[in-house]
Amino acid sequence: MRDKALHFIAGAAIAAPVAWLGYPVHGILLAGFVSIAKEVWDYRGNGTPELADFNATLIGAIAGAVALA
């Protein structure tokens, strides 16, 4: 559960500053891209890739972007 919370926070931390600049959709897309890259990194032997990690990051990104949009 702590891992998912960290993913949520990371998504919000990536998307919120971009949303604050006036581009909330771009912030969400950036967080999604970073999340995909991280899961690919995990898949290549550096961890355990999980769809739930991606989902938690994306939900955090949406929350962060909406909070500052």
C-alpha contacts under 8 A as a table, 3 or more apart, distances in Angstrom:
res1	aa1	res2	aa2	distance
1	M	4	K	5.30
1	M	5	A	6.43
2	R	5	A	5.04
2	R	6	L	6.27
3	D	6	L	5.14
3	D	7	H	6.30
3	D	53	D	7.75
4	K	7	H	4.96
4	K	8	F	6.15
4	K	52	A	7.54
4	K	53	D	5.97
4	K	56	A	5.74
4	K	57	T	7.77
5	A	8	F	4.98
5	A	9	I	6.21
5	A	56	A	7.37
6	L	9	I	5.06
6	L	10	A	6.06
7	H	10	A	5.04
7	H	11	G	6.16
7	H	53	D	6.28
7	H	54	F	7.70
7	H	56	A	5.61
7	H	57	T	4.67
7	H	60	G	7.35
8	F	11	G	5.23
8	F	12	A	6.31
8	F	56	A	4.98
8	F	57	T	4.60
8	F	58	L	7.28
8	F	59	I	6.50
8	F	60	G	4.13
8	F	61	A	7.20
9	I	12	A	5.12
9	I	13	A	5.99
9	I	57	T	7.36
9	I	60	G	6.03
10	A	13	A	4.97
10	A	14	I	6.16
10	A	57	T	6.47
10	A	60	G	7.20
10	A	61	A	7.80
11	G	14	I	5.25
11	G	15	A	6.15
11	G	28	I	7.92
11	G	31	A	5.47
11	G	32	G	7.84
11	G	35	S	7.93
11	G	56	A	7.76
11	G	57	T	4.46
11	G	58	L	6.00
11	G	59	I	7.31
11	G	60	G	4.67
11	G	61	A	4.18
11	G	62	I	7.89
11	G	64	G	7.41
12	A	15	A	5.23
12	A	16	A	5.60
12	A	57	T	7.57
12	A	60	G	4.62
12	A	61	A	4.29
12	A	62	I	7.16
12	A	63	A	6.42
12	A	64	G	4.21
12	A	65	A	7.04
13	A	16	A	5.66
13	A	17	P	7.11
13	A	61	A	7.45
13	A	64	G	6.99
14	I	17	P	6.62
14	I	18	V	7.32
14	I	27	G	6.68
14	I	30	L	7.29
14	I	31	A	5.67
14	I	61	A	6.90
15	A	18	V	5.42
15	A	19	A	6.10
15	A	24	P	6.96
15	A	26	H	7.72
15	A	27	G	3.94
15	A	28	I	5.35
15	A	30	L	6.97
15	A	31	A	5.95
15	A	61	A	5.10
15	A	62	I	7.46
15	A	64	G	5.86
15	A	65	A	5.47
16	A	19	A	5.00
16	A	20	W	6.03
16	A	24	P	7.49
16	A	27	G	6.73
16	A	61	A	7.20
16	A	64	G	4.67
16	A	65	A	4.85
16	A	67	A	7.51
16	A	68	L	6.17
17	P	20	W	4.92
17	P	21	L	6.42
17	P	27	G	7.55
18	V	21	L	5.15
18	V	22	G	6.75
18	V	23	Y	5.68
18	V	24	P	6.21
18	V	26	H	6.91
18	V	27	G	4.90
18	V	65	A	7.72
19	A	22	G	5.04
19	A	23	Y	4.64
19	A	24	P	3.80
19	A	25	V	7.37
19	A	26	H	7.49
19	A	27	G	5.77
19	A	64	G	7.87
19	A	65	A	5.13
19	A	66	V	7.80
19	A	68	L	5.92
19	A	69	A	5.52
20	W	23	Y	7.13
20	W	24	P	7.40
20	W	65	A	7.72
20	W	68	L	5.43
20	W	69	A	6.22
22	G	69	A	6.76
23	Y	26	H	5.35
23	Y	27	G	6.38
23	Y	69	A	7.83
24	P	27	G	5.03
24	P	28	I	6.36
24	P	65	A	5.09
24	P	66	V	7.23
24	P	68	L	7.99
24	P	69	A	6.07
25	V	28	I	5.14
25	V	29	L	6.18
25	V	65	A	7.61
26	H	29	L	5.01
26	H	30	L	5.99
27	G	30	L	5.07
27	G	31	A	6.19
27	G	61	A	7.22
27	G	65	A	6.69
28	I	31	A	5.17
28	I	32	G	6.14
28	I	58	L	7.05
28	I	61	A	5.27
28	I	62	I	6.03
28	I	65	A	6.79
29	L	32	G	4.99
29	L	33	F	6.14
30	L	33	F	5.09
30	L	34	V	6.19
31	A	34	V	5.10
31	A	35	S	6.04
31	A	57	T	7.14
31	A	58	L	6.69
31	A	61	A	6.12
32	G	35	S	5.02
32	G	36	I	6.17
32	G	54	F	7.52
32	G	57	T	7.25
32	G	58	L	5.84
32	G	61	A	7.81
33	F	36	I	5.14
33	F	37	A	6.16
34	V	37	A	5.04
34	V	38	K	6.15
35	S	38	K	5.05
35	S	39	E	6.25
35	S	53	D	7.95
35	S	54	F	5.66
35	S	57	T	6.50
35	S	58	L	7.71
36	I	39	E	5.12
36	I	40	V	6.16
36	I	54	F	6.81
37	A	40	V	5.09
37	A	41	W	6.15
38	K	41	W	4.94
38	K	42	D	6.24
39	E	42	D	4.90
39	E	43	Y	6.07
39	E	48	T	7.85
39	E	49	P	5.04
39	E	50	E	7.00
39	E	53	D	7.98
39	E	54	F	7.35
40	V	43	Y	4.88
40	V	44	R	6.27
40	V	49	P	7.19
41	W	44	R	5.32
41	W	45	G	7.20
41	W	46	N	6.07
41	W	47	G	7.52
42	D	45	G	5.68
42	D	46	N	4.51
42	D	47	G	4.17
42	D	48	T	5.33
42	D	49	P	5.10
43	Y	46	N	6.72
43	Y	47	G	6.65
43	Y	48	T	6.37
43	Y	49	P	5.33
44	R	47	G	7.81
45	G	48	T	7.67
49	P	53	D	7.67
50	E	53	D	5.32
50	E	54	F	6.86
51	L	54	F	5.14
51	L	55	N	6.20
52	A	55	N	4.94
52	A	56	A	6.06
53	D	56	A	5.16
53	D	57	T	6.24
54	F	57	T	5.18
54	F	58	L	6.17
55	N	58	L	5.11
55	N	59	I	6.06
56	A	59	I	5.18
56	A	60	G	6.14
57	T	60	G	5.11
57	T	61	A	6.14
58	L	61	A	4.90
58	L	62	I	6.22
59	I	62	I	5.12
59	I	63	A	6.18
60	G	63	A	5.02
60	G	64	G	6.01
61	A	64	G	5.09
61	A	65	A	6.00
62	I	65	A	5.15
62	I	66	V	5.99
63	A	66	V	5.24
63	A	67	A	6.01
64	G	67	A	5.15
64	G	68	L	6.52
65	A	68	L	5.45
65	A	69	A	5.77
66	V	69	A	5.11
